[in-house]
Amino acid sequence: MSEDFYSVLGVDRDASEEEIQQAFREKATEYHPDVSDDPNAEEKFKKAKKAKEVLTDDEKRQMYDQMGHERFQEAEKHGATEGGAGGMGGMGGGPFGGAGGGGGMNDIFEQFFGGGGSRSGPQQGADLRTRLTIDLEDAFEGVTKQLTVNRPERCPDCDGAGHPPDADARTCSACNGQGQQRTVRQTPLGRVQQTQTCPQCDGEGTIYSETCSTCRGEGHVQEESTLEVEIPAGIRSGQTLRMDREGAPGENGGPKGDLLVEIKVEDHEEFDRDGDDLQYHHPISFPQAVFGDTVEIPTLDGTVEMDIPAGTQSGETFRLRNKGMPRLQRRGQGDLYVQVQVVTPDNLNEEQREALEAFAEAGGEEIDVEQGFFEKLKNSF
């Protein structure tokens, strides 16, 4: 799994600033060196802090999303991310970047990565998204699942070029083979130069006599692929796993994007989940509640015994420590909360009825047959 800033905080790429701040607070609580016993706590805390600083700065976040993790870090080494897009443009010498007041964001791409955002240089492919549904047992144990996705793949017939290998080529006359068209306009702040991808050759700088019939010149085709994804124990609904280089193919020799897998954990028939804790409702009889008993309680890791104290009330909750869900990327487990419910029998034999009538009379209760003995008895407790 990638260590990009979104995955460090465990948030989606469209997360709000509030969600990012909340995620950082949770990480800080977990990994702050003063409170955590994790051997790598300091490093994890620094990563979370750095991720929060970038993703809560609108300009830096925009740059990070456009450039990707590795390219953003490379630009940061050169001080190109300071002050957001304005700081990047300031490296060129003019108010809009470049020697003559050039193109801000495009200039920094040209300086560090050999391109102005056009298709003339290698570009990483787009990230893809999909969803995978698992059951609570899978989330408890952590499993490897097969996932089928329909995604673009590099065209096998033209190897992503978009044209047959033997197609005739000529230089694009609209951009003189540059792949870009530049326009200059006058503003109150001076001349501003803008660069855009040439629409005639789509940034290639070359026009070909034929297009690939398989991909219709797109360079990629849709194919169904089966992948294996590792589900970590303790994952929750809504969390996203990142599969490196399993997204859309890159352009001009660039790497593939990533595949983002959003996890949905199905509701369970017996257990309700609350974070790392589980809740379970267990029925007990009236004699068990009165005299106490030891009962077997199901968990996701087998059955355990639990003591019911004498005089237990219906609705009372007991806590079984470390019998809940595993804590994601942490040691230990949550707890299992067992709420007991006293079950009122609806069919009594004669012997049971006489015994309970004697019990009620011994307590000074008058039995109202119309109301029902157990309704009367239940109200007395």
N, C-alpha and C positions, 0 to 999 in steps of 0.2 A: 504494500500500500504506500502511496506517495506521501511525502511529508510536506505537502504544500500547506499554505496558511489556513485554508478552509478545513482540511482534514485534521490539522493540529488542534483546532478548536472544536471539531466535530459538528460543524454547521454546513448548511447547503450554500451554494454559490450565490443564491438570491436572498440570503439571510439579511434581516434588517440590522441596523446599528444596535438596537436594543437587544436583539438576540445574540449578537456578537459579544456585547458587553456582559450579558448574563453567562454566556459560555466561558468567557475569560474568568469571571468570578468563580465559577465552579472549578476550573482548572487551577486557579490560584489557591483555592481552599484545599484542593487535593495535593498539589505539588509544591507549595511554598516551602522552601528549605527549612524554615523555622518550625514547621509542624509536620512535615511528611517524613516517613521512614523509608521512602523509596530511594534506592541507591542512586538513581538518575534524576532525582527530584529537581535539582538546580538547573540541569540542562533542559528538562521539560518545561520548567517554569519560564526560563528565558525564551524558549520557542513560542510559548503561549503569549507572552508579553509582546514579543515582536509581531506575531500575527495580529494581535489586537491593535497595535499601533498603526499597522498598514491598513487593515480593513476598516478602521473607523475614520480614516482620512480619505475623504471623497476622491481627491485628485490622485492620491497614491493607489487607492483601490482600483480606480479606472485604469491606471497605467498597469497595475498588476494583472488585471483581467485581460488586458489587450496583449501584454508581452508574455505572460506565462511565468511560472515560478523561477525557472533557471535564468531566463533572460532578464527578469526583473532584478534578481540578485546580482547578475553581472553588471547591469547598469548602476546598481547601488554602490558597487565597489568603486566606480568612477565618480561617485557623487552626483550622478545624473538624475536621481529621484528626489533630491532635496528641493522643497518648495513646489512639489507637484509638477504639473505640466509647464507652469511658468518657469520653474527652475531648469527644466530640460531645455526650454527654448532659449534661456539666458546664456547657454553655453556657446551659442553661435556668434555673439558679438553685437547683434542688433536687438531691437525690442521684441521681435518675433522669432529670433534665432536665425542662424545662418549669416554668412558674411554680408548679405545685402538685405537682411530682414526676411529670412526664409520661412520654413514651415513648421517650427515648433516640434511637435511629436514626430513628424516625418524626418526632421533633421537628425534627431537622436538615433532613430533607427538606421539612418544612413551612416552615422559616425561609428556606431558600435556593431551593427549587424549587417551591413552591406546592402541595405535596401530601404526604400521609402514607403514600405507598407504595400508595395506592388507584388506581383507574382514573379518578379525577376529573380528573387532569391528563395531559398528553401523556407517553407512555412509549415508549421505544425498543424496537423489536422484538427478538426473540431471535436470537442468532447460530446459524447452521446450519453443519453439517459435511458434507463429502463427500471422496472420494478420487479422485485422477487418476493413472493409470499412464502413464509415458513410458519411452522407451528411452534407452540411454546416449548415443546420438548427439544426441538432443534436449537432454539435460542438458549436453552439451558445447557445443552451439551456442547454446542459448537460443532458444526459439521461442514462438509464440503458438498456443495450442490451443483448440479448441472443447470446451465442457463442457456436458453436459445434466444438469440437476438438476430434481427434483420438489419444489417448495417451495410454501408458502402464499402466496397473492396476495390483495390486497384484493378483496372481492366486487364485481364490476362492477354488479350489480343494486341493491345497497343502499349502495354506496360505503363498505363497512366498518361501517355503522351496526348491522347485524344485524336491521333491521326495515324494512318498506316506508316510503317517504317519507310516505305518507298515513295511516300507522297512528296510532290514537288514543293519546295519552300522558297519564299521570297520575303525580302525585308518589308515590314509594314511601312507604308508611305505616310501614314497619319502621324506616327511618332518617330519616324526615321530609325526604327529598330530599338528605341530606348525602352519601350514598354510603358512609358509615362508621357503625359502631356502636362505642360506647365502653363499656367496663366498668371498674369501680373495685373493687379488692380490698384488704383490709387485710393488711399483712405486718409482721413484727417491726421493719422499717426504716421503716414508715410506709405511707401509702396509695400504691398503684401503679395508674396508669391505663393501660389497654391499648386500642389502637385496631385494629380489623380491618375488612376490606371487608365491606359488607353482603351477606349471601348471597341476600337476596330480589331485589335489583336488580343484583347482581354489580358493585356500585360505581358504577352509573350515576346513581343517585338518582331514576330515572324508570322506570316500568313501561309497556310498550307492549302494545297490544291484539293485535298480530300479530308474528310473526317472519318473517324473509326465508326463502322456500322454497328459494332457491338455496343459501345457506350454512347454513341451519337455525339462524340466529341467531348464528353464530360470527363473522360479519363477514369471513371469508376462505374461499377455496376452494383446493384443491390444483391446481396447474398445472405443466406441464412447460416449462421455459425453457432456451434455449440461450445460453450466455455465452461470451465469449472471455477467456481467462486468459493473462497473459504469464508465461512460465517463464524466470527469469533463468539465464544460463549459470553452471554450477558447482553447481546445487542438488543436494542429496543426499536419499536416501530418508528419510522420517520428518519432513522439514521441512515447515512449513505456510505457505501464502500466504494473506493476508487480503484479501478483496475488499470494499471499503467499500460499505455500503448495498445489499448483494445478498442479505441474509438475510430473515428473516420480517418482515412489515409491522408497524409500530408501532401503538399504540392511542391513540385520541383525538387524532389528528393528529401523533403522535410519529414520528420517523424510523425507517426500516428498520434492522434489525440487520445484521451482517456475515456474509459467507460465508467459512468457513475451509476451504481446500483442502489436504488432506494429500497430499504427493507421494510416489509409489512409483516408484523407478527400477528397471527390470527388469535382471536379470543379463544379461551379454553373453557371446556364444559364444567370443570370443577374449581379452577383457580382464577381469581382476579388479580391482575398485576398492578402494582403501584410502585413504579421505579424499580428498585432492586428487591422490593418486598412482595410477598404473595399473601392473599387472603383466601381463607377456606371456611365453609360453613359445615359444621358437623352435628348431626342429630344425636340426642341422647334421650333415654327414657326417664320417666319421673322417678323411679327408684334410684337410677344412677345419679340423678341430680341431688336426691335427698341423702343417700348413703355414701356417695362417692364411688369411683371405679377407675380402672385403667383401660383406656381404649386405644385402638390402633388408628393412626392418622396417615392417610396417603400423602406422599410428597413426590416431587419429580425425580427423586433419587431413591425410591422405595418407601416402605411403610416404617413408621416409628411409633413408639408408645408414648402416650401422654396421660398424666394423672388428672382425674376429675375430682377436685376436693368435695367433701361432703357439704351440702348446702349451696351448691352452685346454682346461680340464677340463670334463667333463660336469657340469651343475648350476651352473656359474659364472654370476654375475649381473652385467650391465652396466647402467649408469645413463645414460639419455638425458634431459638437463635440459630442463625446460619443454616436455615432450611429453605431460604428463598432463592432468588436468582444470583448467579455469579456476578460480581462487579466487573464491568468491562474494563480491561487493561489494568485491573487492580487486584489485590489479594482479597480473599474472603468472599462471603455471600451475604445477601440480605436475609431477612427473617420471614418466617411464616406465621401469620396471625390466624388463629383458629377461633371462630365464634361458634359457641354451642347453642343449639336450639332444643328446648325440651319439647318432645313430641307428645301430643295428647292422643291416646288411643281412641279409636272410634268404635271398636267392637270389644266388649268385655264378656267373659264367661261368668257364670253365676258366682263362682268362688271369688273371682277378682272383684266383682261388684260388691259382694258382702264385705270383703276385706276393706275396700275403700270407704264403704258406708260406715263401717266401724271406726275407721280413721277419722272421718269427718265428725261423727258423733262424739268421739273422744275429745275433739277440739272445740266442742260446743257449737258446731255448725248444723243448721237445719237444712236438710236436703230438699231443694225445690226441683221436682222432677220436670216441670215445664221448662225451667231455665236450663237444666242439664247439670249433672253433678260436677263434671270436669270444668265447666265454665265457672261454677261457684268456687270450686277448689282452686282454679287458676287465679281468680280474683283475690283469693285470700293470701296468696304469696306475692 
